[in-house]
Amino acid sequence: MKPPATLSEAEAAAELARLAAEIIRHDRLYHTQDAPEITDADYDALIRRNREIEALFPDLVRADSPSRRVGAAVAEGFTKARHGVPMLSLDNAFGPEDFAEFCRRIRRFLGLGEERLAFVGEPKIDGLSINLLYEEGRFLRGATRGDGMEGEDVTANLKTLASLPLRLKGAAPGRIEIRGEVFVEKAAFLAFNEAEVAAGRRSFANPRNFAAGSLRQLDHRITAQRPLKLFAYAMGAATEAPAATHWEWLERLQAWGFAVNPLSERLADEHAAAAFQAGIAARRADLAYDIDGVVYKLDRLDWQARLGFVGRAPRWAIAWKFPAEQATTKLLRIEIQVGRTGALTPRAVMEPVNVGGVVVQHATLHNEDEIARKDVREGDTVVLQRAGDVIPQIVAAVPEARPADSRPYSFPVTCPACGSHAVRPEGEVVRRCTGGLICPAQAVERLRHFVARNTMDIDGLGEERILQLQAAGLLQTPADIFRLPEHAPVIAALEGWGETSAANLMRAIGARVAPPLDRFIFALGIRRIGEANAKLLARHYHALETWRERMLAARIIGSEAREELGSIQGIGPTIATELVDFFDEPRNLAALDDLSRYVTPVPVSLAEAGDSPFAGKVLVFTGSLETMTRQEAEARAEALGAKVTKSVSKKTDFVVVGADAGSKAAKAAELGVIVLSEAEWRLKAGFG
Ligand code: IVH
């Protein structure tokens, strides 16, 4: 990367544009999706680069520059809540020098001489800050920090926290904002993540993302199941000042019923800070929660008020951060885990090493791009880092220590669990196994989907029973379900079964051997083929045999079958690719054929809708209609048994032409296809 000073103006402009877009993307991943892709240190490097270039080229500062934004905007789905006074952030100190400078600045600003500066030191937990509004002692509303001015109203979710008092004990001001940190303890975080990974779901990168993701649930019942805790530590707007010093204020918070970090301490003067910092650092590894430093707040609230804020940070408080904890170790191998949805996730297996008091053996490598970007290889010596993150990150490989025969890591293109092709759709970062029907890593999830109410609707096969039958060696693929009757006596003898429940299950299975084709297609669990798309396919291809045959033919790009697939209204290129990928895997085809030995899906008949003149006909709509939207017209035509496609061909029966119709109308005329005006279409369709 070029040093900023050597950039031309054009290069600088291009890079600022790129940085703005990239930082916005990472902000969104971090704040809105709670799923960051890069480490905090890499993010900071992007911000720093942006700032350096902007300092040299002030005329190029963009309206959307990251330097003009604070934190995250409000996510969709939550009501906004404006804070009584802004929620700000803190400046950082990285050593005693920075802290001394912070104290000098306070003295200068207040014009102090030799007076003692008393502070309160509080461990800085990496969680999510929140603002709690109490009126007449009752909890009224709670919000996230958001952009500092307004956050998301997460009142219902906050009420599920055991450590949040719904009523303040004793006398309280008429109206007061209380601020604190919502966080999760390390053990609870790791246990939760482990269970998520086992279930094939996304895990959280760090406790802070966990806290944020848990609190920002639209369904507060989910928040209630998350082990969130709260420490209170600051005040926002208040109708009366309830204390003279920060220390008294913390005592008041405790009296009201809040948890205050028990390691917080009043320091008689600024010289006590370094020892306090060292003391907390020494206990860091043993704490139940992760901290990344200590916050020092000037104790006297009248001084705090006089000092006020600069930019987004108060002059009276600072976060003295711990240095990032690093260690080097050897990367033994890169392991690929297959989740329940088929996602291939790389994980580094290393020689165990102690990083800041925690023995580490595994680290996530996120995805294949991340491995390539860092050029991490098996056999490398790597630098590991825990910077406020419980899960360690691989910072970099040490190239000097690289074995001579080392090769760049090549990400597998087949699934390590079942051997099927693993594909990575364009524009996505995750590679996925396509062997949905036969992959053992995905089996439970697939089977659950296959028997669900809105798919094959087979009663009596919950997750527990699926696991039990799987362990007994009786159930792996969907076709196995239909072979269960052959093992009825064995099943009846299994723990928790008996004759009756076994017989009930066999009956339920027997009742589902002729499902509607659309449900059957949906039940296969092909990615992106949900209920609606399965209907489109069933309606278009009518019968399983036709569908199977056309999908196989569609594997060839440019083939007539591929074009036909693409011409189905509602089936875009991404969906077409997923279908083709599924049929491209011979194991899926084998599983499907195996299934067809037991199941005969009922073809969808086009004339189902009665004797409309459009039943079984191919229709194209073009131009804008006046009396209904295109979407509505298409839905209505389909309800009458018509097939709606996007382009006009010899197979088209009718073209319905709206206002300003273009080339399609011309093409219809050319091919001699019947052209209908909107009024004619309405008349013929029977809606006047
Ligand atoms: S005081 C103006 N106290 O650190 C005062 N913040 O970098 C701002 N944090 O957004 C907050 N522990 O999420 C304060 N004892 C503590 C804290 C703390 C953690 C977090 C908080 C804040 C961020 C600022």
Residues whose N, C-alpha, C, O or C-beta is under 5 A from the ligand:
A	BS01	IVH	L88 S89 L90 E122 P123 K124 I125 G127 L128 S129 E181 Y233 A234 V295 P314
